Every structure is written in structure tokens, then in C-alpha cells.
Amino acid sequence: MKSTYQFFILLLAMVSITGSSCKKALIEQPYTAFTTDYYKTEGGLQSAINAVYANMRYDFGPLGAVGLSNVGTDEFTFGDQVTSGQFLELGTYQIPPTNGAILTPWNRNYNGINLCNAILKFAPDVAMDDNRRNVLMAEARYLRAHLYLLLVEHFGAVPIDLGSGDLQFTEVPYYGFNRLPFNDILKKNYQAMIDDLTFASQHLPVQRPGSTNASPSAGNSSFKLAQPAALHLLAKVYLFRGYSAVKEATDFKNAYTTAMELINNKAKYGTDLLPDYGQVHKQGNDYNREILYSVERLALNNAANETLDPSTDFANKVNIANNLFNANYQNQITVDGVSLIDDRPLIYGRPLRQFAPTRYVSNTAFSDKVNDSRWDHTFRTLWKVNTVRTGADLQAFIAKLATIGFKIGDTAIYLPLTTARANQLVAAGKKYKIVGPDDWWTNQTKKTQLYPNLKKYDDSLRNNPQDVSGRPFIVSKLSETYLTAAEAAMQDGHPSDAVTLINVLRTRAAYRPGLTAEQLAQRVAAMQIGLSQITLDFILDERTRELCGESLRWADLAVRNKLVDRVKSYNPDGAANVQSFHNLRPIPQDQINSVVDPGGDANRNKYQNPGYY
């Protein structure tokens, strides 16, 4: 890889300040010099694994990572603030190899991979408890596999030989680029991930450390890895390989068996579905038992979260997801000269307007918004009068509101779900802003800057309106394991099992607090599906209903070779340009330019993905 040695030095520096990634605060331990001898101690290995945990922050939460996983899909397009640059390129499928967002996994993941290689090289010879050694090596193998998966699902075959041999620690400069022949390397990629995750599923702790809803404030490690996360990811890797050019006949069967091991033994593994979908992403419930793995951040602690300036730092390791999907609610409604929301209340976040949902989401995936509670728990369509004012300023604002017949907590903006309902409210003389679905933002109509606002990442516990989030970023949860098992069952030829698994999720989705037993029974019945509905497209729709906006969608479509079909059908911003070669991202141009071919071949394009040269 290009400058692998520089990656190595970067991680050594990071280890010195990371401390325990799940502790209350980072403990700075400055070192003026490093050698690999540091990894030959138990403390050095622990610091190294902490650094890899922290490295995952680059892939879950920053601007580039969230955009790469969501924009240009059937679910999300770019918002009204995007007029040029990386997200316009991604969203319109005019993606050059210089695109900024693709650098997020490419430039960052190899740091973590090479450090995992170091841990696995040195750990066997370090004097330490054997059980602790196995756990630490299992963490390294899970994290290495996950980092590789994030590369493979975007770029296809990627090097596992960084200059010192397959999966070996590299500490010298290397300018080769070992990704040829593509399918040979891709086969190695998948087998390495499967081997790593099999080991992790056997040697990680059986249950996630920490109680079912524990906060890390007391120092417990609630999102240290455990066997459920490894089983979940192993099932997904089998499933993904089953769609690839290097598929094996047993992949879908293995995906199903692995996922069902977790589903059938939830008590053993300390996990379960919550009875109320609305509680899964609720702030304050971040450590619930349905979550298998999250990338840790800590509330109100930007130093621990490695965020230097939250008002301007959108990349690096920040979790800015709480601000990226927000519509422009600020100063949208004025009554008799008084703006009902003229600042940025913490609950509503900073309206960066980078990502907006497509009409597929509201009209197709969530066509049933009555029996299925997931729409209401996923999107905000109502903003209330609110403010960040305090003291005398707050009292003055309250008095001003009173003069126009409003108070804090009254409706300020409402997006009815039908045009008829919008017209009815307007005819009734409602003073708040009413925006019917025909007027929601799209890049074709641009009638308003308002649209259903993804709210899974809401964070009201921040330092100020410009701040980023201190919430953990959910990476995997048990409901997705059910969907993986269902899809594998369908592909393995027993779709009736898929019906059973999906109906478990749909039964849960019918629940809303306050329903009578009779009402709930009617909604559950309406939500059930039958064998005739089990198709890949239906499962993709169900994944939207269950997982919308969770940084999974682009890979979901591309790996299954459904990207072109779904974008052409549901995303008018990308429909004109998307082609089959877009199922892979381009290798960054700087990487291509740096390659020194071992045979002296000046044609570096042979290392690039087709369609990008």
C-alpha cells in the first residue's frame, strides 16, 4: 500500500492518547519514541486494541462516511445545501477517483488493519493470561474483518498483502498494490474475513460486557465486542459472498445457520428484540439489549470523542449524523412578525441539510404508516415551538409568543402525510406552517427546504446548537440478524422460514404504546405477510423499514447487484447516470498514482476498477 509505514507511525502516536476507548475520559500517556517492542507487552497490546476501536470512529459518524453509505441510494439523495462537491458527485453518479468521501475508508481503514496485524503477530509471545490473550486476539480479528468488509463492499478486491505477506504486519515502506488478479484477491478477502470472524465468534466473551442498559459513565465497557456481534457479521459476510463472483455453494446456507445460532440462543448471548421499535434508537437507551455493537462516543465530552472543534470539524472521528439529515426548520414560520423557531433548539439539531429522503421512502417503503409504527419512529414530521434561550431572554420570548396566541411546545411546523389532510388544515385556518407531501423538498421541485427528517440520531445532550453528537453510533443490531437470516433462507430455498422471521419484526412494528389489545391484534394481523411476498425486492423494502438511514444502504444495494435497478426506479437524481460499474467505487487516484508495478508496467489503470479510467 502507499506509505504503509506512515500508517504505522500514525497509529503508534494514537495509541499513546487513546487509553480505554469506553472509559469516562481519555488518559494521556505521552511517549516521545516508539518501537515495536511496545507491542511485546500486555499494556502495549491493550493500547493497540483500544486504538483500533477508536479507529472505527472514522467509519461511523463523520460526514464522508455517512454520505458514502447513504447518498445515491433509493433511500437518500443530497439535500438543498449540496450544490457541488463530493455528495453531488455521489448522488448523481458522476464520481471521479478524486472524490473526497471515498477517501474515508481508504485512508483510514488500513491503519487499523495493519495495527490488528501487529497485535496478532506479537500477542502469542507476550506473557499474559491465556484467556485474556484469546479475547484480545479475537477483538483484533473481528475488527480486522470489519475494516476489510467496509473496504470490500465499496471497492471490491483489496490487498491483504501490505508488503510483508498476507495478513502480516508491515513496518517498512511499500509501494506495490497487491490486488491482481481481482477475483483471486477477492476470494482471499472473503476467506480471511470468515476465518477472522469464526475465531472471534468462539473466543470473544459470550455476552456484551455491561448490563442491558448500562451507561459507560462508571467506566464499564458496554460496547466492547462479544460473540453476538461476531456471529452477526459472520452471517453477513457469508451472505455477501453468496452474491459475489467468488461465491461458494454453501454461502447462503452458512449465512442462515450462523444467524440462527444467534436468534435461537438469545438468552445465552444476552440479546433480544425490544418489544417497542421506538425504544431501539431512543436517546438514553443507547445500551439496550438489541444493540450488538456500537462505536462508542461519550456525551458532552468532545475531548474523549477526539473532536477538536465541533463547529467546524465534520470529518475525522466526529459523530455528526445528528446534524446531517436535518431539514431547514429554522425561521420557516413567522406569525405577526414573530418567528416560532428562530434559533436551533438542541433537540432538532443543526440544519445542515446534506441528506434528504427520496419519495420511495415515504410513498413505497413506508406506504402503511398506520399499522407500521416504524415511520413515526424514524422520521420527524412535526416541529414544536422551541428555543435555546434562557433567563430573561427566555421570558421575553415567552411573552412575545403569548401576544400571538402561542406558547413553548405548540406546533410550529407540520408535514401532513397526505395532500388532503394538508388542505383540510389550511382550510381550518391553522397558523402554524403546513407543508403537504407535494411540497416536500426534492431536487426536482425545490418548493421548500422541508422534508421528513431522519431522527434516529437526535441528540439533545450537547454543549451548544453547533455541537456534534456524543451518542454511540449503532453498527449492528439483532433485528438486522433476523433480516439476514430471512434473506439467506430465501436464497437457500426455504422461503417459509423467511416469512416466519420477517413476521417477527413486523409484529413488533405494529406495537404502539396506548393501543388496546383489540387494536394491537388488528394491526398485527394487517402486518403479517405470506410466502408469495418473499422476494429480494420485498426484503430490501423491509430493510428500509427496519434500518433506514443506518449507513447500510449503499452496500445493501451494490453487493446484491440491485443498485442500478433501484436507483433508476426511485432516485431521479442518480437515475440518468448510474451504470453497472457503479456497484464499485473508484480506487482513489492518489493510490493509483503511487503504485510502483513490480514488473515495471507503466499502465497503472489495470489496478483501477473498470469504468473509472
Secondary structure, DSSP 8 states (H G I E B T S, - for coil): -TTHHHHHHHHHHHHHHH--TTSSS------S---GGGGGSHHHHHHHHHHHHHHGGGTSSSHHHHHHHHBTSSSEEE-TT-SSSHHHHHHHT---TT-STTHHHHHHHHHHHHHHHHHHHHGGGS-S-HHHHHHHHHHHHHHHHHHHHHHHHHHSS--SBSSSSBT----S--------SHHHHHHHHHHHHHHHHHHHHHHS-SS-SS-TT--GGGS--TTS--HHHHHHHHHHHHHHHHTSTT--TTHHHHHHHHHHHHHTTHHHHT----S-GGGTS-TT-TT-TTEEEEE---TT-TTTTT-S-TTT--STT---HHHHT----TT--EETTEESS-S--TTT------EEE-HIIIIIIT---SS-THHHHHEE-EEE------HHHHHHHHHHHHHTT--TTSEEEE--SSHHHHHHHHHTT--SEE--GGGS--TTT---S---EE-TT-----SSTT----S-EEEEEHHHHHHHHHHHHHHTT-HHHHHHHHHHHHHHHT--TT--HHHHHHHHHHH---GGG-SHHHHHHHHHHHHTTSS-HHHHHHHTT-HHHHHHHH-HHHHTT--GGGGS----HHHHHH---TT----GGGGS-TT--
